[in-house]
Amino acid sequence: MQPVQPFPTPARDARPQGQEQPADVVCVGETMAVLAPPDSRPLAEQSALSLGIGGAESNVACGLAGLGHRAAWVSRLGDDPFGRRILAELGARGVDVSAVETDPQRPTGVYFKDPGPGHTRTHYYRRGSAATGMGPELARWPALRRARIVHLSGVAAALSDSCARLLDALLSQRDGGRRGPVVSFDVNHRPALWRAAGTDAAQALLPLARAADIVFVGRDEAEALWGTAHPDDIADLLAPAPCVVVKDAEHGATSYTEGVRTFVPSLPTKVVEPVGAGDAFAAGYLAGVLEHRDERARLRLGHLTATAALRTRDDVPVLPPRSETDAFLTLDDDAWTATAP
């Protein structure tokens, strides 16, 4: 089967020998310090917390780097220990952070994880953070135009007016038929952020999703935002986006590319914590795009990386080796649905 190509793959720049190659994917958005309990007891009962990092877009960058692709993350951080921790950890995971700006006036955002029966709540302290100062001028960064894919999410759109203008600028660069990066957009609806911003999330997120080349959205998100619950109807709603991927938790994911519908069921697995699974799925799917795999393999790679995230409390999981994931991509449909990695 030939790979489904719902959009042209941007050509790489012809670069002088010895000069650093551009990133395959550039992810743009906020990353915060994460304070989390070491076990499943609620936050109020804890006497010690562990320090980590987390952010939708940098999670995707880490996932792509872990799958062997060149990934960069663009954002702003405070000139503080949390910002330095984020830079060090992303760099250690193989993510290019050379374009990250340091803001001497604004702090790095922080959030806390609060485990509970069946779910984990998150408490954010990000108002006025350094990342909220990002604006459309960042869209002129040359590496963004040289990347094969630029990945964005609805989280950044809710941070501030200037961040929303940045996403508008990045999405508008693909207009007019010019060759440029494929733009990937994860709806990533965060109701509390939009309530704090005083903005209608449904109205704000719909045009952003429609303007992208690849859109990721949860079936439950689409129902909450736009009252549209069936994957076929969601794909129709988000047209003319060339590729729409509808995720439906433990049931599976359906992609729509140029009128072709492909469904792949999720893998059975024990869920430790769902935080970060959607980002991991996006990383796996985009890796499949970069590798020119067909739609079934792209969705399977998304499920494999999401499964790794579901089995850990960390926002960014340790991914299995490619020899293992690639073996799962070759299974027949019956073997796939009966097997847990």
C-alpha positions in Angstrom: 0.0 0.0 0.0 1.3 3.4 -0.9 1.4 6.0 1.9 -1.5 8.4 1.9 -0.2 11.9 1.3 -3.0 14.4 2.2 -0.7 17.3 1.6 2.7 17.9 0.0 5.7 17.4 2.1 7.7 20.7 2.2 11.1 20.5 0.6 14.1 20.8 2.9 16.4 23.8 2.4 19.5 23.3 0.4 22.0 24.0 3.1 25.8 24.3 2.9 27.7 21.1 3.9 28.6 21.2 7.6 25.8 23.7 8.5 23.3 22.5 11.1 20.2 21.0 9.6 16.8 22.5 10.4 14.4 20.8 12.7 11.9 18.3 11.3 9.3 19.8 13.6 9.2 23.1 15.5 6.7 23.1 18.5 5.5 26.5 19.8 3.9 27.0 23.2 4.3 27.2 27.0 6.1 24.8 29.2 5.8 25.0 33.0 7.5 23.5 36.1 5.4 20.6 37.4 5.1 19.7 41.1 3.6 16.3 41.6 3.1 13.8 44.4 5.2 10.6 44.4 2.0 8.4 44.7 -1.7 8.4 44.2 -2.7 10.2 47.4 -4.2 13.7 46.9 -2.1 16.8 47.0 -3.5 17.9 50.4 -2.1 14.8 52.1 1.4 15.1 50.7 4.5 16.3 52.6 6.9 16.2 49.6 6.6 16.8 45.9 8.8 15.9 42.9 9.8 18.6 40.4 9.4 18.0 36.7 8.3 19.8 33.6 5.3 19.7 31.3 3.7 21.6 28.4 1.6 20.3 25.5 3.9 21.4 22.7 7.2 20.6 24.4 5.7 17.1 25.3 5.2 16.6 21.5 8.8 17.8 20.8 10.2 15.3 23.4 8.1 12.5 21.9 9.4 13.2 18.4 13.0 13.4 19.7 12.5 10.1 21.4 11.3 8.6 18.1 14.5 9.8 16.4 13.4 13.0 14.7 14.9 16.5 15.0 12.6 18.5 17.2 12.8 22.1 18.4 10.7 24.1 20.9 10.1 27.8 20.7 8.8 29.8 23.7 9.7 32.2 26.5 10.8 31.4 30.0 11.5 33.4 33.2 15.0 34.1 34.3 14.5 31.7 37.3 15.4 28.2 38.5 12.3 26.8 36.9 13.1 28.2 33.5 16.7 26.8 33.8 15.3 23.4 34.8 13.0 23.3 31.7 15.9 24.2 29.3 18.2 21.6 30.9 15.6 18.8 30.8 14.4 19.5 27.2 18.0 19.7 26.0 18.8 16.4 27.7 15.9 14.8 25.9 17.4 15.9 22.5 15.1 18.9 21.9 16.6 22.0 20.3 16.0 25.0 22.7 18.3 27.5 21.0 15.5 29.9 20.1 13.9 30.0 23.5 13.9 33.6 24.9 14.5 34.5 28.6 12.2 37.2 30.0 13.9 39.0 32.9 10.6 40.5 34.2 8.0 37.6 34.0 8.2 34.2 35.8 8.1 30.7 34.5 4.6 29.2 34.9 4.0 26.4 37.5 1.4 23.8 37.9 0.5 21.1 40.5 -0.9 17.7 40.0 -3.6 16.5 42.4 -4.4 12.8 42.1 -7.9 11.6 42.8 -10.1 8.5 42.2 -10.2 7.9 38.5 -8.6 11.2 37.4 -5.9 13.7 38.2 -6.7 17.4 38.7 -4.3 20.1 37.8 -3.9 23.5 39.5 -2.2 26.1 37.3 -0.3 29.2 38.3 0.6 30.7 34.9 -1.1 34.2 34.8 1.4 36.8 33.6 4.0 34.1 32.9 6.9 34.7 30.5 5.2 32.6 27.8 2.1 34.9 27.8 4.4 37.6 26.4 4.9 35.7 23.2 3.6 37.5 20.1 3.4 37.4 16.3 7.0 38.6 15.9 8.1 35.1 16.8 6.5 33.9 13.6 9.4 35.5 11.7 11.9 33.2 13.2 13.7 31.6 10.2 13.8 28.1 11.5 10.0 28.1 11.7 9.9 28.6 7.9 12.6 25.9 7.3 10.9 23.2 9.4 8.9 20.4 7.7 6.1 20.7 10.3 5.1 23.5 12.8 3.1 22.1 15.7 0.7 24.3 17.7 -2.1 23.8 20.2 -5.2 25.5 21.5 -3.5 25.9 24.9 -1.3 28.7 23.5 -4.2 30.4 21.9 -5.8 30.9 25.4 -2.7 32.3 27.2 -3.0 35.9 26.0 -4.1 38.1 23.1 -0.6 38.3 21.9 -0.2 34.5 21.9 -3.5 34.2 19.9 -2.1 36.6 17.4 1.0 34.5 17.1 -1.0 31.4 16.2 -3.0 33.5 13.7 0.3 34.6 12.1 1.7 31.1 11.9 -1.4 29.7 10.4 -1.8 32.5 7.9 1.7 31.8 6.5 0.4 28.8 4.7 -2.1 30.8 2.7 -1.7 31.8 -0.9 -0.5 28.4 -2.2 3.1 29.0 -1.1 5.2 26.0 -0.1 6.1 26.0 3.5 5.8 24.0 6.7 2.9 21.7 7.3 1.0 23.2 10.2 -0.3 20.8 12.8 -2.8 21.9 15.4 -4.1 20.1 18.5 -7.4 21.6 19.7 -6.3 20.7 23.3 -9.3 22.4 24.9 -8.6 23.7 28.5 -11.9 25.1 29.8 -10.3 26.8 32.9 -7.9 28.7 30.7 -10.6 30.0 28.4 -12.8 31.0 31.4 -10.0 33.0 32.8 -9.4 34.7 29.5 -13.1 35.6 29.2 -13.2 34.3 25.6 -15.6 31.8 23.9 -13.4 28.8 23.3 -15.7 27.3 20.7 -15.6 30.5 18.6 -11.8 30.9 19.0 -10.7 27.4 18.3 -12.8 26.5 15.3 -11.1 28.9 12.8 -7.7 27.9 14.0 -8.5 24.2 13.5 -9.9 24.8 10.1 -6.8 26.7 9.0 -4.4 23.9 9.9 -3.1 21.1 7.6 -3.4 18.4 10.3 -5.9 18.7 13.2 -6.0 16.6 16.3 -9.2 16.7 18.4 -10.8 14.4 21.0 -14.3 13.3 20.3 -15.3 14.5 23.8 -13.6 17.9 23.1 -15.6 18.4 19.9 -18.8 17.5 21.7 -18.2 19.9 24.5 -17.1 22.7 22.2 -19.4 22.4 19.2 -22.0 19.9 20.2 -20.7 17.5 17.5 -20.1 14.0 18.8 -19.7 11.6 15.8 -16.2 11.5 14.1 -17.7 11.9 10.6 -19.6 15.0 11.7 -16.5 16.4 13.4 -14.4 15.9 10.2 -17.2 17.8 8.2 -17.2 20.6 10.8 -13.4 21.1 10.5 -13.3 21.1 6.8 -11.4 22.4 4.8 -8.5 21.0 7.0 -6.9 18.4 4.7 -6.3 15.9 7.6 -8.5 15.6 10.7 -7.6 13.0 13.4 -10.4 12.3 15.9 -9.3 10.6 19.1 -11.8 8.6 21.1 -10.0 7.5 24.2 -10.0 3.7 24.8 -12.0 3.1 21.6 -9.6 4.3 19.0 -8.8 7.1 16.5 -10.2 7.9 13.1 -8.4 10.0 10.5 -9.9 11.7 7.5 -7.5 12.6 4.7 -8.8 13.8 1.3 -12.1 11.9 1.8 -10.4 8.7 3.0 -11.6 7.4 6.4 -9.2 5.2 8.4 -10.0 3.8 11.9 -7.5 2.1 14.2 -8.6 0.8 17.6 -6.7 1.7 20.7 -4.4 -0.8 22.4 -5.6 -2.4 25.7 -3.6 -1.1 28.6 -3.6 -0.3 32.3 -4.1 3.5 32.8 -1.9 5.0 35.5 -2.6 8.6 34.5 -4.0 10.1 31.3 -2.1 13.4 31.4 0.2 13.7 28.4 -1.3 10.9 26.4 -2.8 13.2 23.7 0.5 14.9 23.2 2.3 11.5 22.9 -0.3 10.4 20.3 0.4 13.6 18.3 4.1 12.9 18.4 3.6 9.4 17.2 1.3 10.4 14.4 3.6 13.2 13.2 6.6 10.8 13.3 4.6 8.6 10.9 4.0 11.7 8.6 7.7 12.5 8.6 8.5 8.8 7.8 6.0 8.8 4.9 4.0 6.0 6.4 0.4 5.2 5.4 -2.5 6.3 7.6 -2.9 3.0 9.4 0.7 3.1 10.5 0.5 6.7 11.5 -2.5 6.0 13.8 -0.8 2.9 15.2 2.3 4.8 16.0 0.2 7.4 17.7 -1.5 4.7 19.8 1.8 3.1 20.7 3.2 6.4 22.1 0.0 7.3 23.8 0.0 3.9 25.5 3.5 4.6 26.9 2.2 7.9 28.4 -0.9 6.2 29.9 1.3 3.8 31.9 3.3 6.5 33.7 2.7 9.5 35.9 5.3 11.5 33.9 4.0 14.0 31.3 6.6 12.7 28.9 7.0 8.9 28.8 10.1 6.8 28.1 9.3 5.4 24.7 10.0 1.8 23.7 12.8 1.3 21.1 11.9 1.8 17.5 12.6 -1.9 16.8 9.7 -2.7 19.1 7.3 0.0 17.9 8.0 -0.8 14.2 7.2 -4.5 14.8 3.7 -3.5 16.0 3.1 -1.5 12.8 3.3 -4.7 10.7 0.8 -6.7 12.7 -2.5 -7.7 11.0 -5.6 -6.1 12.4 -6.6 -9.1 14.6 -3.2 -9.3 16.1 -3.1 -5.5 16.7 -6.4 -5.4 18.7 -5.4 -8.4 20.8 -2.0 -7.2 21.8 -0.8 -4.8 24.5 2.8 -3.6 24.3 
